[in-house]
Amino acid sequence: MLSFSEFFAEVISNPILMITVALTLGVIFVNGWTDAPNAIATCVTTRCMRAKSAIIMSAIFNFAGVLVMTRINSSVASTISNMVDFGGDTNTALIALCAALFSIVVYSVGASQFGIPTSESHSLIAGLTGAALATNNGFQGINFNEWVKVLYGLVLSLALGFFMGWAICRVIMILFTAVDRRKANDFFKPAQIFGAAFMSFMHGAQDGQKFIGVLFLGLAFCNGQSSVQGMTIPVWLMILCSIVMGLGTSVGGEKIIKSVGMDMVKLEKYQGFSADLAGAICLLLSSVFGIPVSTTHTKTSAIMGVGAVKRISAINFGVVKDMMLTWIFTFPGCGLISYIMAKIFMILF
């Protein structure tokens, strides 16, 4: 197992590895900045917590999620690492990996400027796929047995998120029909804080593992290995990724909080709790079975399910359409950027 001192020595002595690690940590930071705010959006917009307090809480639970879930079940990280094959030349593979990471940063930061929540999960998958296509000049570098889990995850995050949000909200409405509104709000305020913390924990558990897998893949390439088979993820790597994601979350993401928590559906406290609980349960199930899903898709579809309980017209489909278009263009957009950059990097280096 690679120790932190050995890792640090390799980074200092290998410029390409240094760039790879910097880009990977940059992507993890961007993920914490642009994706993690989804977890606390409902909690903030229903005024259960102030934005700054919620961001700090989310950073802490993101950290815990990465650390705990990777120790329990690291199958999501393995899925990401085994999804593509950049070929036998590990130097070329490392360059391609840098191209994939570069595409994620460009796409995610650009979308965040418009307050549109992107899926770093799908950006990552698209970037890796585009780079693998560039290095292999074809589809032979794609492991379709692992890639198909992404399609399962896409359906699961949208369908199950919507259904769980609708079902939990419906049950809560039935249980609290006769309860005074003020008393109900007194209950749901701390309940929603718990839900946001749970959602933040599961965001770290899902997305943290994905990027640990990428960083681990970069380390393998630098050691002349074309895959991560037989390698064990060290604890220090989990802690490093956890800290960087937590720092990214602490930066904020106020535009995204507004888009997810206010613009799409006007939520009350019990609805916010329903969406948080539904999203977190979906992410927990996905993590246990090693299916990489989008935390953004899961949370937003859960919010739509909650909004649909009263009436479909409660959902602002204009905002939903903008989000859907961003998600649809993620695969070709990030994939194309990654493909082009991989070709350019291979010429330059």
Secondary structure, DSSP 8 states (H G I E B T S, - for coil): ---HHHHHHHHHH-HHHHHHHHHHHHHHHHHHHHTTHHHHHHHHHTTSS-HHHHHHHHHHHHHHHHHHHHHH--HHHHHHHTSB---S-HHHHHHHHHHHHHHHHHHHHHHHTTT----HHHHHHHHHHHHHHHHHTSGGGB-HHHHHHHHHHHHIIIIIHHHHHHHHHHHHHHHTTTS-HHHHHHHHHHHHHHHHHHHHHHHHHHHHHHHHHHHHHHHHHHTT-SS-TT----HHHHHHHHHHHHHHHHH--HHHHHIIIIISB---HHHHHHHHHHHHHHHHHHHHTT----HHHHHHHHHHHHHHHH-GGGB-HHHHHHHHHHHHHHHHHHHHHHHHHHHHHHHH-
